[in-house]
């Protein structure tokens, strides 16, 4: 193995523009080709980030080689996926695999066990929320299988201490098995893209602008942000607050219901839905406030990227993620989750007393620069992969 680069297979369901998918893209771009030969395994060969994958990356996709069976039963496709991934690992003589989301761990765990190949896994969200809310059928079986897969991993990573504590308790795995590796922020690329134009309809000069970026799904809490903006606009009628627009970057299953909510509240002309935005950094750089109203999170990349762009931040005081970070480091404002009144008050304070918000934004930008450096993260991950293969990092 030492005579050639380590063959590492990065595994994901797809390459839609989520935080975990971006982390995989960073590895595909940044791993030293003299030490690693990275490849990509997908269930679905789709997603906006496919266009950003380097040309030297070989990729394999389950649904490119399979069709839906005429007859199926619980677990049939899952077993196909395990067998297919195992065959790719064997055929390509993979030395180590890497997965970040539990749906992929469910497949990569048994596949690597059968192939007798080491695996590195990252848990990105607290499973007490993430697994419990997204998995309804056979949840207890999936929990047991995930616990086994994580116990068997050569290295078990999380993005923050709170997520490690949650996963330790949920899966019954000793806390000292977890290694916290903070997510990287690609500052050089962000700073370059931040200078580009904001996509249409853009930011009106006669209004202040609040931005949220993320999947439009229930756990992200957009409903409460929209309700808070409705309260803000009503309060503005009785005071001296500036006129305001809310910008939502991202797609998801709740888009139609959220659009309907803005109509019901009479604020549709103040709320803009952009769908997927290839470059959200221009918006982050120019917005007056970035909101992270999630009900739970691991450690949201979007919030860290907004901080890197210099945007003041308000976030939900979640047990992990934003709450965990901002309770320890006063670089953003916290409000209770699912509380539109408190969020409205924070938005009003941002524009009535701007200086403390600017001061926190400056500290946040310095914090991200220090703690989420891309080159340091690539060095750390490279060492973990080599260690999993029992190759010296010297």
BAMISE-646885 format. One record per residue: residue in three letters; x, y, z of N, C-alpha, C in turn. Coordinates in steps of 0.001 Angstrom, whole numbers, padded with zeros to 6 digits, always signed. Example, Ala and Ser with C-alpha at 12.3 -4.5 7.8 and 13.67 -1.06 7.14 Angstrom:
BEGIN
ALA+013190-005690+007800+012300-004500+007800+013200-003300+007800;SER+012850-002250+007080+013670-001060+007140+012900+000030+007870;
//
This chain:
BEGIN
UNK+000825-001212+000000+000000+000000+000000+000858+001260+000000;UNK+002014+001199+000713+002847+002385+000846+003498+002776-000468;UNK+003569+001823-001443+004242+002112-002708+003360+002919-003660;UNK+002123+003110-003335+001210+003880-004177+000353+004773-003290;UNK-000303+005780-003876-001195+006617-003068-002325+005785-002461;UNK-002776+006197-001294-003874+005528-000608-005153+005749-001399;UNK-005844+004671-001710-007106+004767-002454-008242+004937-001444;UNK-008811+006114-001438-009876+006438-000501-011175+006664-001254;UNK-012236+006037-000778-013549+006150-001410-014460+006963-000505;UNK-014845+008156-000966-015753+009021-000229-017179+008671-000631;UNK-018053+008491+000354-019396+007951+000104-020478+008952+000479;UNK-021460+009103-000407-022561+010022-000158-023781+009575-000947;UNK-024962+009997-000519-026178+009676-001269-026192+010390-002612;UNK-025774+011672-002612-025767+012486-003827-024826+013649-003583;UNK-024801+014585-004511-023985+015782-004346-024839+017039-004420;UNK-026016+016971-003792-026802+018183-003613-026047+019114-002663;UNK-026268+020427-002755-025441+021390-002021-025775+021484-000538;UNK-025457+020447+000217-025559+020488+001662-024187+020620+002302;UNK-024171+020829+003618-022898+021011+004307-021984+019807+004187;UNK-022520+018599+004368-021686+017398+004290-021149+017177+002888;UNK-021975+017428+001904-021530+017264+000518-020405+018247+000184;UNK-020482+019448+000734-019406+020415+000508-018107+019951+001166;UNK-018211+019314+002340-017013+018796+002990-016348+017727+002120;UNK-017177+016869+001505-016615+015863+000607-015935+016518-000589;UNK-016547+017579-001100-015954+018292-002221-014602+018890-001825;UNK-014505+019421-000613-013224+019956-000133-012152+018865-000131;UNK-012526+017655+000292-011563+016558+000299-011184+016149-001118;UNK-012165+016073-002005-011880+015705-003385-010929+016698-004038;UNK-011072+017954-003686-010194+018989-004238-008834+019030-003537;UNK-008858+018866-002206-007691+019234-001416-006754+018123-001018;UNK-007163+016853-001088-006259+015777-000689-005040+015731-001610;UNK-003874+015611-001008-002600+015583-001722-002555+014355-002632;UNK-002465+014570-003946-002501+013470-004894-001250+012601-004838;UNK-000180+013068-004231+000985+012210-004070+000786+011197-002945;UNK-000202+011459-002082-000466+010562-000951-001801+009845-001070;UNK-002752+010438-001827-004094+009884-001908-004583+009824-003352;UNK-005354+008792-003618-006091+008665-004877-007572+008645-004507;UNK-008208+009826-004422-009607+009870-003971-010593+009508-005080;UNK-011651+008807-004683-012752+008455-005575-014059+008761-004849;UNK-015148+008776-005607-016450+009157-005046-017485+008086-005349;UNK-018188+007656-004294-019283+006692-004452-020588+007374-004080;UNK-021581+007288-004991-022881+007903-004782-023983+006869-004971;UNK-025090+007092-004301-026284+006320-004619-026941+006899-005866;UNK-027081+008227-005883-027684+008939-007018-026631+009853-007624;UNK-026386+009691-008909-025384+010504-009602-026005+011842-009988;UNK-026291+012644-008976-026982+013907-009216-026599+014912-008136;UNK-026903+016188-008414-026622+017258-007470-025829+018369-008112;UNK-026108+019594-007669-025463+020769-008255-023955+020768-008060;UNK-023458+020078-007022-022014+020090-006754-021232+019157-007672;UNK-021924+018340-008460-021207+017478-009398-020340+018286-010353;UNK-020800+019467-010714-020052+020305-011657-018740+020819-011068;UNK-018616+020769-009743-017410+021293-009092-016391+020208-008779;UNK-016701+018951-009073-015787+017853-008772-014595+017901-009729;UNK-013374+017763-009219-012195+017771-010103-012278+016680-011164;UNK-011674+016938-012321-011785+016028-013453-011071+014707-013226;UNK-010112+014663-012305-009372+013420-012102-010085+012449-011163;UNK-011257+012823-010672-011976+011985-009712-012836+010963-010450;UNK-012614+009690-010149-013501+008642-010652-014688+008517-009712;UNK-015868+008358-010273-017037+008211-009415-017915+007063-009883;UNK-018606+006496-008911-019448+005329-009127-020805+005621-008502;UNK-021879+005182-009148-023216+005473-008654-024087+004224-008741;UNK-024736+003899-007645-025567+002702-007568-026661+002700-008628;UNK-027413+003800-008734-028567+003812-009627-028179+003966-011093;UNK-026910+004181-011376-026462+004117-012766-026377+002674-013258;UNK-026312+001725-012314-026140+000319-012676-027318-000551-012253;UNK-028348+000059-011679-029498-000715-011203-030803-000038-011612;UNK-031854-000825-011658-033211-000320-011868-034091-000750-010701;UNK-035164-000012-010497-036116-000395-009462-036649-001801-009756;UNK-036655-002686-008763-037171-004042-009006-038683-004044-009188;UNK-039160-004976-009996-040604-005099-010165-041272-005527-008873;UNK-040620-006411-008167-041104-006854-006866-040066-006497-005816;UNK-040505-005928-004735-039568-005548-003682-040166-005882-002325;UNK-039329-005841-001331-039745-006080+000051-038776-005313+000944;UNK-039143-005089+002186-038288-004277+003063-036863-004806+003108;UNK-035920-003915+002804-034510-004264+002898-033881-004757+001617;UNK-034681-005025+000580-034096-005595-000633-033120-004628-001303;UNK-033563-003394-001550-032685-002420-002201-031489-002099-001311;UNK-031725-002030-000013-030623-001774+000922-029533-002844+000778;UNK-029915-004099+000677-028931-005165+000508-028229-005063-000838;UNK-028953-004668-001870-028312-004426-003171-027223-003354-003044;UNK-027555-002280-002344-026612-001177-002198-025366-001607-001428;UNK-025553-002380-000382-024409-002896+000369-023519-003739-000539;UNK-024141-004657-001295-023368-005531-002177-022653-004743-003272;UNK-023310-003713-003796-022690-002924-004853-021491-002147-004328;UNK-021650-001505-003176-020523-000776-002594-019378-001730-002274;UNK-019691-002892-001738-018656-003882-001454-017905-004271-002724;UNK-018637-004428-003828-017985-004816-005087-017070-003710-005608;UNK-017492-002437-005455-016636-001327-005875-015369-001285-005033;UNK-015516-001477-003732-014357-001482-002836-013361-002559-003253;UNK-013874-003756-003553-012985-004862-003939-012363-004616-005305;UNK-013171-004193-006274-012681-004016-007643-011624-002927-007740;UNK-011850-001829-007003-010930-000696-007072-009806-000773-006043;UNK-009790-001854-005289-008745-002079-004270-008651-000867-003326;UNK-009810-000501-002797-009903+000647-001898-009206+000329-000570;UNK-008479+001313-000042-007764+001141+001220-008553+001633+002423;UNK-009409+002644+002223-010174+003211+003330-011387+003941+002741;UNK-012509+003920+003460-013691+004661+003012-014030+005733+004037;UNK-014846+006685+003589-015257+007792+004462-016710+008123+004184;UNK-017520+008228+005254-018918+008644+005128-019238+009667+006203;UNK-020257+010517+005920-020585+011612+006834-022038+011605+007312;UNK-022959+011012+006593-024366+011033+006970-024832+009627+007308;UNK-025721+009501+008304-026046+008182+008820-026724+007295+007782;UNK-027446+007884+006815-028046+007061+005765-026961+006301+004989;UNK-025817+006950+004772-024726+006291+004062-023976+005340+004971;UNK-023881+005651+006250-023226+004758+007200-023961+003422+007270;UNK-025297+003448+007124-026086+002218+007133-025653+001267+006026;UNK-025131+001810+004935-024672+001003+003809-023172+000719+003918;UNK-022400+001758+004230-020945+001615+004259-020485+000717+005398;UNK-021215+000714+006519-020816-000127+007644-020729-001597+007265;UNK-021840-002207+006850-021760-003626+006466-020902-003878+005229;UNK-020861-002937+004275-020055-003148+003066-018570-003234+003400;UNK-018097-002338+004245-016675-002369+004604-016359-003544+005525;UNK-017330-003945+006345-017125-005124+007204-016900-006353+006344;UNK-017736-006520+005318-017600-007680+004432-016333-007607+003593;UNK-015942-006386+003224-014746-006212+002401-013469-006189+003235;UNK-013614-006142+004564-012471-006078+005479-011575-004881+005174;UNK-012232-003722+005017-011534-002472+004720-011875-001452+005816;UNK-010908-000687+006315-011198+000288+007368-012086+001428+006864;UNK-012837+001980+007786-013785+003048+007457-013686+004153+008494;UNK-013762+005392+008019-013827+006577+008878-015218+007173+008719;UNK-015877+007495+009840-017223+008059+009805-017264+009363+010589;UNK-018061+010301+010107-018330+011541+010832-019827+011623+011126;UNK-020158+011953+012369-021542+012221+012760-021708+013730+012804;UNK-022613+014261+011986-022700+015706+011815-023823+016357+012606;UNK-024820+015569+013045-025963+016122+013778-026272+015246+014978;UNK-026848+015801+016033-027208+014997+017201-028225+013919+016820;UNK-027906+012644+016975-028833+011588+016535-030124+011554+017336;UNK-030123+012096+018548-031362+012127+019330-032443+012918+018608;UNK-032031+013840+017727-032967+014573+016886-032944+014041+015454;UNK-031744+013930+014890-031581+013646+013470-032171+012286+013097;UNK-031771+011246+013785-032252+009899+013473-033705+009743+013898;UNK-034034+010233+015083-035382+010045+015614-036444+010724+014741;UNK-036139+011890+014183-037134+012630+013416-037232+012160+011974;UNK-036155+011599+011440-036167+011251+010018-036434+009771+009772;UNK-036286+008940+010774-036478+007505+010598-037673+007037+011413;UNK-038735+006628+010743-039939+006162+011425-040093+004646+011387;UNK-039783+004035+010237-039942+002585+010109-038702+001864+010620;UNK-038914+000849+011431-037834-000010+011921-036724+000798+012602;UNK-037130+001843+013325-036129+002745+013903-035193+002023+014868;UNK-035717+001123+015682-034875+000457+016682-033832-000435+016014;UNK-034215-001057+014865-033243-001876+014143-032152-000990+013543;UNK-032557+000121+012957-031586+001024+012345-030650+001601+013398;UNK-031197+001900+014582-030353+002425+015658-029295+001398+016065;UNK-029689+000127+016180-028733-000919+016543-027679-001097+015464;UNK-028102-001049+014197-027141-001223+013113-026177-000047+013011;UNK-026689+001144+013243-025802+002307+013236-024806+002236+014390;UNK-025280+001842+015567-024376+001714+016706-023245+000744+016388;UNK-023574-000386+015764-022552-001355+015380-021590-000764+014365;UNK-022143-000086+013359-021278+000495+012325-020321+001519+012915;UNK-020812+002367+013813-019939+003382+014402-018900+002755+015334;UNK-019288+001718+016064-018310+001047+016925-017190+000421+016108;UNK-017527-000082+014919-016540-000765+014093-015644+000193+013304;UNK-015968+001478+013258-015188+002416+012453-013769+002540+012988;UNK-012829+002712+012063-011434+002891+012463-011226+004230+013152;UNK-012030+005218+012772-012014+006532+013422-013442+007061+013398;UNK-013868+007618+014517-015232+008111+014666-015157+009593+015009;UNK-015648+010435+014097-015489+011875+014204-016830+012554+014419;UNK-016801+013721+015052-017971+014599+015097-017488+016019+014842;UNK-018438+016896+014526-018089+018273+014195-018047+019181+015416;UNK-018560+018704+016570-018581+019519+017776-018738+018608+018990;UNK-018356+019118+020151-018400+018320+021373-019821+017906+021733;UNK-020784+018819+021560-022160+018501+021899-022703+017341+021087;UNK-022349+017285+019812-022771+016169+018974-022117+014875+019425;UNK-020863+014951+019849-020189+013759+020377-020883+013246+021635;UNK-021262+014151+022542-021977+013746+023763-023309+013089+023410;UNK-024037+013697+022485-025330+013155+022064-025171+011765+021466;UNK-024218+011609+020545-024016+010323+019887-023536+009257+020867;UNK-022688+009643+021808-022206+008703+022817-023363+008119+023617;UNK-024272+008971+024057-025413+008515+024845-026406+007733+023982;UNK-026663+008203+022781-027685+007591+021929-027269+006189+021482;UNK-025998+006028+021113-025532+004753+020590-024853+003883+021641;UNK-024644+004420+022849-023975+003642+023880-022512+003392+023572;UNK-021854+004376+022980-020440+004274+022623-019650+005183+023566;UNK-018544+004714+024143-017774+005561+025064-017386+006891+024427;UNK-017480+007945+025203-017196+009291+024688-015779+009414+024161;UNK-014831+008681+024755-013445+008832+024312-013174+008188+022954;UNK-014187+007518+022379-014032+006995+021020-014213+008077+019965;UNK-014764+009215+020371-015086+010272+019420-013962+011304+019363;UNK-013643+011719+018163-012683+012794+017944-013413+013974+017314;UNK-013300+015145+017937-013966+016340+017412-013059+017006+016372;UNK-013568+017134+015162-012838+017792+014073-013737+018897+013517;UNK-013508+020153+013896-014356+021253+013415-014346+021354+011896;UNK-015499+021681+011336-015622+021787+009881-014787+022954+009350;UNK-014245+022816+008144-013434+023888+007574-014290+024915+006848;UNK-013743+026087+006704-014355+027147+005900-013344+027566+004829;UNK-013768+027530+003587-012888+027870+002471-012866+029396+002307;UNK-012097+030053+003155-012119+031518+003211-011674+032152+001896;UNK-010655+031602+001271-010148+032211+000025-011237+032218-001046;UNK-011931+031097-001184-012992+031017-002186-014173+031899-001800;UNK-014518+031907-000517-015635+032725-000054-015366+034207-000304;UNK-014167+034651+000029-013834+036066-000155-013883+036461-001624;UNK-013502+035558-002507-013563+035846-003942-015011+035933-004416;UNK-015819+034940-004033-017209+034895-004489-018070+035970-003845;UNK-017677+036434-002661-018472+037442-001960-018561+038753-002732;UNK-017627+038982-003640-017626+040227-004404-018537+040180-005619;UNK-019089+039014-005938-019990+038920-007085-021343+039550-006758;UNK-022171+039699-007773-023471+040351-007602-024453+039423-006875;UNK-025350+040024-006112-026429+039283-005457-027440+038874-006523;UNK-027921+037629-006496-028886+037199-007513-030210+037962-007404;UNK-030952+037985-008499-032251+038660-008512-033197+037997-007502;UNK-034057+038810-006856-034363+040219-007099-033379+041195-006468;UNK-032352+040702-005768-031355+041604-005217-031792+042278-003931;UNK-030940+043189-003451-031179+043890-002185-031529+045349-002479;UNK-032732+045737-002147-033138+047135-002323-032369+048037-001367;UNK-031983+049207-001847-031192+050116-001036-032017+050815+000045;UNK-033346+050851-000123-034178+051548+000854-034695+050617+001950;UNK-034169+049385+002012-034562+048446+003049-033328+047777+003645;UNK-033474+047276+004883-032432+046436+005466-032757+044986+005119;UNK-031728+044128+005219-031880+042796+004649-031445+041704+005625;UNK-032353+040756+005854-032119+039607+006719-032042+038368+005829;UNK-031070+037514+006089-030827+036343+005253-030841+035074+006094;UNK-031435+034019+005549-031302+032665+006086-030965+031746+004926;UNK-030049+030810+005147-029635+029884+004093-029678+028466+004635;UNK-030403+027606+003946-030497+026222+004378-031708+025537+003789;UNK-031772+024238+003976-032874+023428+003466-034193+023876+004090;UNK-035216+023996+003261-036531+024427+003739-037291+023217+004280;UNK-036910+022800+005480-037531+021661+006150-037806+022054+007592;UNK-038637+021270+008264-039194+021677+009557-038127+021984+010597;UNK-037072+021148+010644-036074+021330+011705-035265+022610+011553;UNK-035319+023238+010378-034555+024470+010165-035268+025712+010704;UNK-036537+025594+011067-037224+026661+011788-037583+027892+010994;UNK-037675+027796+009664-037976+028987+008866-039354+029577+009194;UNK-040287+028735+009576-041623+029231+009933-041531+030294+011025;UNK-040700+030062+012007-040597+030997+013130-039908+032292+012712;UNK-038976+032188+011773-038325+033392+011257-039316+034231+010459;UNK-040117+033586+009629-041123+034325+008855-042126+034985+009795;UNK-042562+034268+010821-043486+034859+011791-042835+036031+012516;UNK-041547+035920+012827-040832+037013+013477-040777+038241+012579;UNK-040547+038034+011290-040517+039160+010342-041893+039799+010258;UNK-042946+038997+010284-044297+039553+010301-044522+040445+011515;UNK-044060+040021+012678-044174+040819+013893-043343+042097+013789;UNK-042140+041960+013211-041262+043126+013033-041950+044181+012165;UNK-042523+043742+011054-043145+044704+010137-044364+045364+010757;UNK-045083+044658+011624-046189+045285+012343-045666+046311+013337;UNK-044588+045952+014056-043999+046879+015026-043449+048115+014334;UNK-042954+047937+013095-042397+049065+012362-043445+050141+012111;UNK-044696+049737+011959-045764+050700+011710-045961+051660+012872;UNK-045511+051256+014057-045709+052080+015256-044410+052695+015767;UNK-043304+052471+015061-042029+052985+015554-041154+053502+014449;UNK-039866+053559+014721-038904+054144+013776-037970+053094+013194;UNK-038418+051864+013125-037589+050799+012569-037495+050928+011049;UNK-036378+050530+010469-036254+050573+009004-037093+049491+008347;UNK-037492+049731+007109-038207+048725+006341-037263+047543+006091;UNK-037835+046343+005951-037007+045131+005979-037465+044131+004931;UNK-036492+043392+004377-036766+042263+003502-036069+041021+004049;UNK-036746+039874+003910-036180+038586+004296-035857+037806+003030;UNK-034646+037240+002990-034180+036464+001841-033897+035036+002297;UNK-034520+034069+001631-034364+032664+001991-033680+031933+000841;UNK-032464+031478+001072-031697+030734+000069-031748+029255+000407;UNK-032287+028455-000519-032371+027020-000289-033690+026454-000767;UNK-033676+025165-001054-034879+024448-001457-035284+023471-000364;UNK-036469+022896-000499-036896+021898+000468-038383+021653+000415;UNK-038850+020651+001144-040256+020230+001047-041256+021239+001577;UNK-040809+022202+002377-041750+023161+002963-041868+024460+002173;UNK-041279+024519+001008-041279+025794+000290-042698+026304+000041;UNK-043575+025469-000472-044928+025926-000794-045671+026393+000451;UNK-045553+025657+001538-046263+026054+002761-045677+027326+003347;UNK-044371+027540+003197-043766+028776+003696-044180+029971+002840;UNK-044267+029764+001529-044774+030832+000663-046207+031180+001056;UNK-047023+030172+001313-048408+030403+001738-048455+031166+003057;UNK-047529+030866+003945-047490+031568+005224-047223+033058+005022;UNK-046319+033408+004130-046044+034826+003884-047276+035540+003326;UNK-048047+034821+002510-049281+035405+001961-050300+035594+003075;UNK-050453+034576+003931-051412+034668+005033-051072+035813+005984;UNK-049783+036054+006180-049347+037125+007080-049335+038492+006396;UNK-049555+038523+005088-049559+039786+004363-048185+040387+004154;UNK-047139+039542+004111-045768+040061+003984-045058+039470+002767;UNK-045822+038941+001812-045214+038247+000680-044264+039147-000109;UNK-044546+040450-000172-043671+041349-000928-042400+041701-000159;UNK-042282+041200+001074-041075+041433+001877-040231+040171+002034;UNK-040669+039042+001477-039958+037773+001637-039665+037188+000256;UNK-038411+036841+000016-037989+036339-001287-037409+034932-001136;UNK-037900+034025-001964-037429+032647-001992-036556+032459-003225;UNK-035301+032063-003020-034339+031989-004117-034126+030568-004630;UNK-034529+029558-003871-034145+028205-004231-032653+028020-004015;UNK-032081+027052-004717-030640+026827-004583-029869+028012-005151;UNK-028947+028537-004371-028097+029654-004788-026663+029145-004884;UNK-026088+029041-006085-024718+028534-006216-023705+029346-005422;UNK-023946+030646-005324-023041+031527-004577-023817+032321-003533;UNK-023998+031744-002321-024707+032486-001277-023844+033536-000592;UNK-022533+033524-000879-021613+034377-000135-021778+035852-000484;UNK-022185+036150-001711-022461+037548-002060-023603+038086-001210;UNK-024596+037231-000921-025713+037637-000068-025265+037764+001384;UNK-024448+036818+001839-023946+036865+003213-023103+038114+003451;UNK-022311+038460+002448-021413+039611+002565-022183+040929+002655;UNK-023359+040993+002023-024098+042244+001951-025310+042317+002868;UNK-025700+041211+003482-026886+041257+004340-026571+042012+005631;UNK-027614+042509+006264-027471+043213+007535-027565+042279+008734;UNK-028133+041091+008520-028276+040126+009607-028468+038743+009002;UNK-027726+037773+009542-027891+036379+009146-028588+035638+010274;UNK-029665+034905+009942-030450+034190+010948-030306+032689+010774;UNK-030133+031991+011898-030092+030531+011926-031145+030072+012934;UNK-032417+029924+012492-033510+029650+013432-033771+028164+013681;UNK-032767+027312+013480-032953+025864+013541-033422+025388+014918;UNK-034148+024276+014910-034565+023637+016150-033453+022768+016709;UNK-032613+022241+015850-031402+021517+016267-030408+021566+015130;UNK-029131+021439+015461-028058+021442+014470-026855+020699+015046;UNK-025953+020294+014155-024644+019831+014589-023764+021056+014755;UNK-023140+021493+013660-022440+022780+013625-022616+023324+012220;UNK-023576+024231+012011-023975+024611+010650-022901+025371+009895;UNK-022526+024839+008735-021537+025515+007894-022029+026875+007442;UNK-023330+026982+007156-023851+028253+006652-023616+029377+007653;UNK-023804+029108+008937-023585+030137+009948-022114+030530+010010;UNK-021221+029543+009954-019788+029836+009978-019366+030611+008731;UNK-019947+030267+007589-019627+030990+006353-020129+032431+006415;UNK-021316+032625+006999-021821+033993+007153-020897+034800+008062;UNK-020397+034177+009112-019440+034847+009995-018171+035209+009228;UNK-017714+034294+008378-016518+034577+007581-016741+035753+006646;UNK-017996+035967+006242-018338+037090+005370-018556+038388+006149;UNK-018494+038325+007477-018654+039530+008288-020077+039866+008656;UNK-021018+038947+008461-022423+039228+008769-022700+039059+010256;UNK-023418+039985+010904-023903+039753+012266-024846+038551+012273;UNK-024830+037781+013356-025564+036514+013404-026485+036463+014609;UNK-027717+035977+014377-028615+035586+015456-029002+034133+015201;UNK-028999+033318+016265-029251+031895+016098-030055+031361+017269;UNK-030692+030220+017047-031431+029549+018111-030459+028981+019146;UNK-030867+029065+020404-030044+028545+021490-030257+027037+021611;UNK-029782+026323+020597-029918+024874+020544-028978+024220+021553;UNK-029306+022972+021917-028466+022242+022873-027069+022060+022307;UNK-026984+021684+021028-025712+021545+020345-025615+022636+019276;UNK-024560+022587+018490-024448+023465+017339-024346+024935+017668;UNK-025231+025775+017088-025137+027219+017305-025175+027604+018786;UNK-026088+026986+019545-026154+027296+020971-024878+026929+021687;UNK-024347+025756+021380-023098+025290+021986-021959+026273+021716;UNK-021838+026717+020459-020754+027624+020088-020924+029000+020720;UNK-022132+029570+020590-022319+030966+020999-022469+031128+022507;UNK-022784+030057+023227-022743+030133+024693-021311+030231+025183;UNK-020404+029566+024483-018994+029575+024889-018254+030787+024352;UNK-018606+031216+023150-017923+032344+022512-018969+033409+022166;UNK-018893+034594+022742-019909+035643+022499-019712+036335+021153;UNK-019954+035584+020074-019720+036118+018735-021017+036172+017925;UNK-022146+036010+018589-023453+036098+017954-024518+036149+019029;UNK-025733+036500+018629-026848+036622+019568-027664+035332+019565;UNK-028074+034874+020754-028888+033674+020879-030311+034026+021291;UNK-031277+033265+020752-032684+033381+021144-033224+031974+021366;UNK-034277+031800+022148-034846+030462+022346-035350+029881+021019;UNK-035217+028563+020826-035758+027946+019605-037273+028079+019534;UNK-037784+028143+018307-039236+028153+018044-039948+029288+018785;UNK-039296+030447+018866-039855+031591+019597-039816+032827+018701;UNK-040854+033043+017878-040834+034184+016956-040818+035528+017657;UNK-041397+035624+018858-041368+036895+019581-039943+037275+019968;UNK-039190+036306+020514-037805+036580+020899-036955+036891+019676;UNK-037197+036191+018579-036442+036445+017357-036769+037822+016808;UNK-038029+038218+016880-038426+039565+016451-037723+040628+017291;UNK-037663+040416+018593-036987+041367+019476-035517+041498+019119;UNK-034881+040372+018811-033461+040409+018434-033267+041161+017123;UNK-034149+040950+016151-034042+041663+014872-034212+043168+015088;UNK-035153+043539+015927-035333+044962+016230-034081+045535+016884;UNK-033504+044795+017815-032307+045273+018508-031144+045456+017538;UNK-031064+044571+016534-029979+044692+015541-029987+046077+014892;UNK-031174+046631+014651-031247+047903+013930-031427+049107+014855;UNK-031789+048866+016098-031858+049966+017057-030523+050217+017750;UNK-029753+049155+017956-028459+049268+018643-027413+048511+017835;UNK-026995+049051+016707-026168+048276+015769-024737+047993+016230;UNK-024138+048869+017077-022717+048721+017362-022355+047390+018017;UNK-023071+046928+019042-022712+045617+019613-022777+044481+018593;UNK-023697+044572+017650-023801+043551+016618-022588+043581+015687;UNK-022137+044779+015349-020935+044892+014518-019709+044378+015265;UNK-019625+044661+016555-018485+044194+017351-018445+042667+017398;UNK-019610+042053+017618-019647+040588+017638-019283+040009+016276;UNK-019731+040672+015207-019420+040186+013864-017917+040201+013595;UNK-017223+041217+014076-015769+041278+013909-015086+040153+014679;UNK-015549+039883+015904-014966+038788+016685-015263+037440+016032;UNK-016456+037306+015462-016824+036052+014801-015930+035790+013590;UNK-015657+036819+012820-014814+036659+011637-013412+036195+012025;UNK-012890+036756+013115-011572+036345+013589-011605+034917+014130;UNK-012715+034538+014782-012840+033196+015328-012822+032155+014208;UNK-013587+032390+013158-013631+031440+012050-012267+031323+011399;UNK-011586+032434+011256-010252+032423+010646-009303+031536+011454;UNK-009424+031577+012774-008507+030837+013649-008884+029374+013785;UNK-010167+029073+013951-010603+027729+014342-011118+026866+013196;UNK-011322+027428+012020-011894+026647+010923-011058+026783+009654;UNK-009752+026719+009831-008809+026876+008731-008824+025641+007824;UNK-008898+025847+006532-009006+024756+005571-007750+023888+005535;UNK-006579+024494+005456-005348+023715+005333-005120+022856+006574;UNK-005441+023392+007753-005280+022616+008988-006242+021419+008988;UNK-007472+021646+008518-008455+020563+008464-008005+019467+007503;UNK-007495+019858+006339-007021+018860+005382-005868+018051+005962;UNK-004966+018693+006687-003865+017969+007325-004395+016990+008373;UNK-005378+017449+009160-005951+016584+010196-006643+015379+009571;UNK-007473+015609+008566-008194+014511+007932-007229+013556+007226;UNK-006191+014095+006601-005208+013232+005944-004544+012311+006964;UNK-004193+012857+008120-003593+012041+009166-004529+010957+009665;UNK-005804+011284+009788-006794+010300+010239-006929+009170+009221;UNK-006985+009503+007943-007110+008478+006906-005879+007575+006863;UNK-004704+008176+006967-003484+007372+006956-003396+006482+008184;UNK-003792+007026+009332-003786+006236+010553-004753+005062+010465;UNK-005918+005293+009833-006892+004207+009671-006308+003072+008838;UNK-005420+003408+007902-004754+002405+007079-003470+001897+007710;UNK-003186+002429+008926-001963+002063+009656-000711+002421+008874;UNK-000773+003628+008251+000380+004169+007563+000927+005320+008383;UNK+002218+005397+008530+002836+006465+009323+002564+007813+008658;UNK+002276+008828+009492+002048+010184+008978+003339+010973+008903;UNK+004452+010354+009256+005732+011065+009219+006252+011151+007794;
//
